[in-house]
Amino acid sequence: MAKSIKISGITGNIGNVSEGEIIASVRLSGETEFIFFGVMDEPTKIISVNETGTYIVSLTDLGVPECTETREIYIEVEDPCDDFNVEIEVPDPEEVTHTVTFRVRDESNNPLNNAEVQFDGKTKQTGSDGLVVFEDVEAASAKQYTVTKDGYGSVTASISVNSDKFVNVTLQEAQYKVTFNVKDESEEPIENAKVVLNGLEKETDENGVVVFEDLVGGTYSYSISKVGYLDVSAIPFLLDEDRTIDVTLNEQNITTNLKFDGITADLSSGEAYRVSYSVRDESDVVVASDTFNLSTSTPTRDRNHTFPAGINYTFRVDSFTVVEDTPPTFPFAESAAARIDGITGWRLIANPPSATFGQDQDFDVEIRKAVNV
């Protein structure tokens, strides 16, 4: 014997269906097999069952799967009573809402507080546990969300809202780059300038450029130095985007005054000291030099020089002789008679004969004869 189940009233919300179709299904409780059929325009369906038991009748909108309505009926096929009528209707999708919870964490799985979540037309912030809840969210096949937080890259994605949802979002720390362009006062690039950014150290290339990459957001400071230039240091800035920083280094100079004093009391009438000196850099390259006479009429000479700072220089008296002070003093006559140690019985003394300096400094240099004992 068989019984019939008449399913009616199932088309009430078909007009709201935008995707798929209405599916009616009938299965015996505890069984996995079931009878199903699509309904688009028929107001009723009649099916026949031939086993006694509890039957589950349900209708589902395939476009919005959570819009499902279910009925249970017990049927005894040997019962002489009439067949069963089941009135069932798919719920209106507009009346179905869900709760969507977001959990926002960093790459180390730590919850992120005050992360901003934009979803379902609302903007909310996570708490100290990294959670934020959106309630009464209408069902939809796709809803977009965006999660942002200062110092982190944003995440934008979509989810299908067909039930209550728990969405895990991981934010990565934002990474930026800083480019330095280092030039001198003439707008010429400075190569091999040392740039230190929060302890990271690099040197500029031939174009005066150096780039620091993969930097997280935050507060940074930089210093720049180069031999012969004034340092630029401890300049703070907030890194929240890629930055290009143009820096001009001003030349730094040191000065030295060389004062030569000829002790002329020991000179014979008409004699003078002819003095030659040089200033050399660390590579022993001559960067300044001069030659002159010291006599009773001109017993002193001052020579001022300016050099790029940052390295050491050596001043040196290269030579001096006793000559006839035959005017004019400059240029010296090629025929001037030199009186040197071993011929005259005198030896010549320069005090100091040389000195090294790396900052502004004055030197008093004494030139004299001494008895050769």
C-alpha positions as CSV (number, residue, x, y, z in Angstrom):
1,M,0.0,0.0,0.0
2,A,1.2,3.5,-0.7
3,K,0.4,6.9,0.6
4,S,0.4,10.3,-1.2
5,I,1.9,13.5,0.1
6,K,0.5,16.6,-1.5
7,I,2.9,19.6,-1.2
8,S,1.2,22.9,-1.8
9,G,1.7,26.6,-1.4
10,I,5.3,26.4,-2.3
11,T,5.5,29.1,-4.9
12,G,4.8,32.0,-2.6
13,N,8.2,33.5,-2.8
14,I,9.4,32.3,-6.2
15,G,9.2,35.9,-7.4
16,N,12.0,36.8,-5.1
17,V,14.4,34.2,-6.5
18,S,17.2,35.7,-8.5
19,E,19.4,32.7,-8.9
20,G,18.7,28.9,-9.2
21,E,15.3,27.5,-8.5
22,I,13.0,26.2,-5.8
23,I,13.9,22.6,-4.8
24,A,11.3,20.5,-2.9
25,S,12.8,17.4,-1.2
26,V,11.3,14.5,0.7
27,R,13.2,11.9,2.6
28,L,12.6,9.3,5.3
29,S,14.1,10.4,8.6
30,G,17.4,8.6,9.2
31,E,17.8,7.9,5.5
32,T,20.3,9.7,3.2
33,E,18.3,9.1,0.1
34,F,15.6,11.5,-0.8
35,I,13.2,12.5,-3.6
36,F,13.6,16.0,-4.9
37,F,12.2,18.0,-7.8
38,G,12.4,21.6,-9.0
39,V,9.3,23.8,-8.8
40,M,9.2,27.0,-10.7
41,D,5.6,27.6,-11.6
42,E,3.5,24.6,-10.2
43,P,1.5,25.4,-7.1
44,T,1.4,21.8,-5.9
45,K,3.4,18.5,-6.1
46,I,2.1,15.1,-5.2
47,I,4.5,12.2,-4.4
48,S,3.9,8.7,-3.3
49,V,5.7,6.9,-0.4
50,N,5.4,3.3,0.5
51,E,7.3,3.0,3.8
52,T,6.0,3.7,7.2
53,G,8.0,6.4,9.1
54,T,8.7,10.0,9.7
55,Y,9.2,12.0,6.5
56,I,11.0,15.3,6.2
57,V,9.7,17.6,3.6
58,S,11.7,20.8,2.8
59,L,11.9,23.5,0.2
60,T,15.1,25.4,-0.6
61,D,15.8,28.4,-2.7
62,L,19.0,27.5,-4.5
63,G,19.8,31.2,-5.0
64,V,19.8,31.8,-1.3
65,P,20.4,28.4,0.3
66,E,19.7,29.5,3.8
67,C,16.1,30.2,2.8
68,T,14.8,26.8,3.6
69,E,11.6,25.7,5.3
70,T,11.2,22.1,6.7
71,R,8.2,20.0,7.9
72,E,8.2,16.6,9.5
73,I,5.2,14.2,9.2
74,Y,4.7,10.6,10.3
75,I,3.1,8.3,7.7
76,E,1.9,4.8,8.3
77,V,1.2,3.3,4.9
78,E,-1.3,0.8,6.2
79,D,-3.4,3.6,7.8
80,P,-6.8,3.8,6.0
81,C,-6.9,7.5,6.6
82,D,-6.7,10.0,3.8
83,D,-3.5,11.1,2.2
84,F,-1.4,13.9,3.6
85,N,-1.5,17.5,2.6
86,V,1.6,19.6,3.5
87,E,1.5,23.4,3.1
88,I,5.0,24.7,3.0
89,E,6.6,27.9,1.8
90,V,10.1,29.2,1.2
91,P,10.9,32.1,3.5
92,D,11.4,35.5,2.0
93,P,15.2,36.2,1.6
94,E,14.7,39.7,2.8
95,E,13.6,38.4,6.1
96,V,16.6,36.3,6.7
97,T,19.6,37.9,8.6
98,H,22.9,36.6,10.0
99,T,25.6,37.6,12.3
100,V,29.1,38.1,10.9
101,T,32.1,38.2,13.3
102,F,35.6,39.4,12.2
103,R,38.8,38.4,14.0
104,V,41.8,40.6,13.0
105,R,45.3,39.4,13.9
106,D,48.9,40.2,12.9
107,E,51.4,37.8,11.3
108,S,52.4,36.5,14.8
109,N,48.7,35.7,15.5
110,N,48.4,38.5,18.0
111,P,45.0,40.2,18.1
112,L,45.0,43.8,16.7
113,N,43.1,46.4,18.6
114,N,41.4,49.4,16.9
115,A,41.6,47.8,13.4
116,E,38.9,49.4,11.3
117,V,36.4,47.0,9.5
118,Q,34.1,48.3,6.8
119,F,31.3,45.9,6.1
120,D,27.6,45.9,5.2
121,G,27.5,49.7,4.9
122,K,29.0,50.1,8.4
123,T,32.4,50.9,9.9
124,K,33.4,49.4,13.2
125,Q,36.7,48.9,15.2
126,T,38.0,45.8,16.8
127,G,38.4,45.5,20.5
128,S,41.5,44.4,22.4
129,D,40.7,40.8,21.5
130,G,40.7,41.7,17.8
131,L,37.0,40.9,17.4
132,V,34.2,43.0,15.9
133,V,30.6,41.8,15.3
134,F,28.1,42.8,12.6
135,E,24.5,41.8,13.4
136,D,21.4,41.7,11.3
137,V,23.3,41.2,8.0
138,E,21.0,40.3,5.2
139,A,21.8,37.2,3.1
140,A,23.8,37.8,-0.1
141,S,25.9,35.7,-2.4
142,A,28.8,38.2,-2.0
143,K,29.5,41.1,0.4
144,Q,32.7,43.0,0.4
145,Y,34.7,44.0,3.5
146,T,37.8,46.1,4.0
147,V,40.1,45.9,7.0
148,T,42.7,48.6,7.7
149,K,45.0,49.7,10.6
150,D,47.7,52.3,10.8
151,G,51.1,50.7,10.1
152,Y,49.6,47.7,8.3
153,G,48.6,46.8,4.8
154,S,44.9,46.8,4.1
155,V,42.8,43.7,3.2
156,T,39.8,43.7,0.9
157,A,37.8,40.6,0.1
158,S,34.3,39.3,-0.3
159,I,32.3,36.6,1.6
160,S,29.0,34.8,0.9
161,V,26.5,35.5,3.6
162,N,24.3,32.4,3.8
163,S,24.7,31.7,7.5
164,D,26.3,33.1,10.5
165,K,30.0,33.7,9.7
166,F,33.3,33.9,11.5
167,V,35.9,35.6,9.3
168,N,39.7,35.5,10.1
169,V,41.7,38.4,8.7
170,T,45.5,38.6,9.0
171,L,47.1,42.0,8.5
172,Q,50.8,42.3,7.5
173,E,52.9,45.2,8.7
174,A,53.1,47.8,5.9
175,Q,56.5,47.9,4.1
176,Y,57.8,51.1,2.6
177,K,61.0,52.4,1.1
178,V,63.0,55.6,1.6
179,T,65.1,57.1,-1.1
180,F,67.8,59.6,-0.3
181,N,69.3,62.0,-2.9
182,V,72.4,63.6,-1.5
183,K,74.0,66.6,-3.3
184,D,76.4,69.4,-2.6
185,E,75.7,73.1,-2.7
186,S,76.2,73.1,-6.5
187,E,73.6,70.4,-7.0
188,E,76.3,67.8,-7.8
189,P,75.7,64.3,-6.5
190,I,77.9,63.2,-3.6
191,E,79.2,59.6,-3.9
192,N,80.0,57.5,-0.8
193,A,78.2,59.7,1.6
194,K,77.3,57.6,4.7
195,V,73.6,57.5,5.4
196,V,72.4,56.0,8.7
197,L,68.6,55.3,9.1
198,N,67.5,54.0,12.5
199,G,70.8,52.1,12.8
200,L,70.8,50.8,9.2
201,E,73.9,52.1,7.3
202,K,74.4,52.5,3.6
203,E,76.5,54.6,1.2
204,T,75.3,56.7,-1.8
205,D,76.1,55.5,-5.3
206,E,77.8,57.6,-8.0
207,N,74.5,59.4,-8.5
208,G,74.3,60.4,-4.8
209,V,71.4,58.0,-4.3
210,V,70.8,55.3,-1.7
211,V,67.5,53.3,-1.1
212,F,66.3,51.6,2.1
213,E,63.5,49.0,1.4
214,D,61.2,46.7,3.3
215,L,60.7,49.2,6.2
216,V,57.7,49.0,8.5
217,G,55.8,52.2,9.3
218,G,56.8,54.3,12.3
219,T,59.1,57.1,13.4
220,Y,62.6,57.2,11.8
221,S,65.6,59.5,12.0
222,Y,68.6,59.8,9.7
223,S,72.1,61.2,9.7
224,I,74.4,61.8,6.7
225,S,78.1,62.3,6.8
226,K,80.9,62.7,4.3
227,V,84.5,63.7,4.7
228,G,84.8,67.4,3.9
229,Y,81.2,68.2,4.5
230,L,79.2,69.3,7.5
231,D,77.2,66.4,9.0
232,V,73.4,66.3,8.9
233,S,72.1,64.3,11.9
234,A,69.1,63.3,14.0
235,I,66.4,64.4,11.5
236,P,63.1,62.7,12.5
237,F,60.2,61.9,10.3
238,L,57.1,59.7,10.2
239,L,57.2,56.8,7.7
240,D,53.6,56.0,6.6
241,E,54.3,55.9,2.8
242,D,57.2,55.6,0.4
243,R,59.4,58.7,0.9
244,T,62.1,60.5,-1.2
245,I,64.3,62.8,0.8
246,D,66.6,65.3,-0.8
247,V,69.6,66.4,1.3
248,T,72.2,69.1,0.6
249,L,75.5,68.8,2.3
250,N,77.5,72.0,2.9
251,E,81.3,71.9,2.5
252,Q,83.2,72.0,5.8
253,N,86.6,73.7,5.8
254,I,89.4,74.2,8.2
255,T,91.9,77.0,8.2
256,T,95.5,77.3,9.3
257,N,97.7,80.3,9.7
258,L,101.4,79.7,9.3
259,K,103.5,82.5,10.8
260,F,107.2,82.3,9.9
261,D,109.6,84.2,12.1
262,G,113.2,84.6,10.9
263,I,115.7,85.2,13.7
264,T,117.7,87.7,11.7
265,A,120.1,88.8,14.5
266,D,122.5,86.0,13.4
267,L,122.4,87.0,9.7
268,S,125.3,88.8,8.2
269,S,124.7,92.0,6.3
270,G,122.7,91.4,3.2
271,E,121.8,87.9,4.1
272,A,118.3,86.3,4.2
273,Y,116.7,83.0,4.9
274,R,115.0,81.5,1.8
275,V,112.2,79.2,3.1
276,S,110.2,76.6,1.1
277,Y,107.2,74.8,2.8
278,S,104.3,72.6,1.7
279,V,101.1,71.3,3.1
280,R,100.1,67.7,2.2
281,D,97.0,65.6,2.6
282,E,96.8,62.1,3.9
283,S,97.9,60.7,0.5
284,D,101.0,63.0,0.6
285,V,99.6,65.1,-2.2
286,V,100.7,68.8,-2.0
287,V,97.6,71.0,-1.5
288,A,99.5,74.2,-0.7
289,S,103.1,75.5,-0.9
290,D,105.2,78.7,-1.1
291,T,108.7,80.0,-1.1
292,F,109.9,83.4,0.3
293,N,112.7,85.3,2.0
294,L,113.0,86.3,5.6
295,S,115.4,89.2,6.2
296,T,116.1,92.1,8.5
297,S,113.7,94.2,6.5
298,T,111.0,91.5,6.4
299,P,111.6,89.2,9.3
300,T,108.1,87.6,9.3
301,R,105.7,86.1,6.8
302,D,102.0,85.0,7.3
303,R,100.4,82.4,5.1
304,N,96.7,81.5,5.5
305,H,95.2,78.4,3.9
306,T,91.7,76.8,3.8
307,F,91.2,73.1,3.2
308,P,88.3,70.7,3.2
309,A,87.7,69.3,6.7
310,G,87.5,65.7,7.7
311,I,91.1,64.6,7.1
312,N,94.5,65.3,8.6
313,Y,97.0,67.6,6.9
314,T,100.8,67.8,7.4
315,F,102.6,71.1,7.3
316,R,106.3,70.7,6.5
317,V,109.3,73.0,6.1
318,D,110.8,71.4,3.0
319,S,114.0,73.5,2.8
320,F,115.7,76.7,3.8
321,T,119.0,78.3,3.0
322,V,120.9,81.5,3.7
323,V,121.1,83.6,0.6
324,E,122.1,87.1,-0.4
325,D,119.1,89.3,0.0
326,T,119.5,90.9,-3.4
327,P,116.4,92.9,-4.3
328,P,113.9,92.1,-5.7
329,T,113.2,89.3,-3.2
330,F,110.8,87.7,-5.7
331,P,111.7,86.0,-7.9
332,F,115.0,84.9,-6.4
333,A,118.1,85.5,-8.5
334,E,119.5,82.3,-10.0
335,S,123.0,83.5,-9.1
336,A,122.2,84.0,-5.4
337,A,125.0,82.3,-3.4
338,A,123.7,79.7,-1.0
339,R,125.5,79.2,2.3
340,I,124.7,75.8,3.7
341,D,125.8,73.6,6.5
342,G,129.3,72.3,6.0
343,I,130.4,75.3,4.0
344,T,129.7,78.2,6.4
345,G,130.1,76.5,9.7
346,W,126.5,77.3,10.5
347,R,123.6,74.9,10.7
348,L,120.0,76.0,10.2
349,I,117.1,75.2,12.5
350,A,113.3,75.2,11.8
351,N,111.0,74.9,14.9
352,P,108.8,73.1,14.4
353,P,110.1,71.5,11.2
354,S,106.6,69.8,10.6
355,A,103.2,69.3,12.2
356,T,100.0,67.5,11.6
357,F,96.6,69.1,12.0
358,G,92.9,68.3,11.4
359,Q,91.2,71.4,12.6
360,D,91.6,75.1,12.7
361,Q,95.1,75.7,13.9
362,D,97.8,78.4,13.9
363,F,101.5,77.6,13.8
364,D,104.5,79.9,14.7
365,V,107.5,78.6,12.8
366,E,111.0,79.9,13.9
367,I,113.8,79.9,11.4
368,R,117.3,80.6,12.6
369,K,121.0,79.8,12.4
370,A,122.9,78.0,15.1
371,V,126.6,77.5,15.6
372,N,127.7,74.2,14.2
373,V,129.5,72.6,17.1
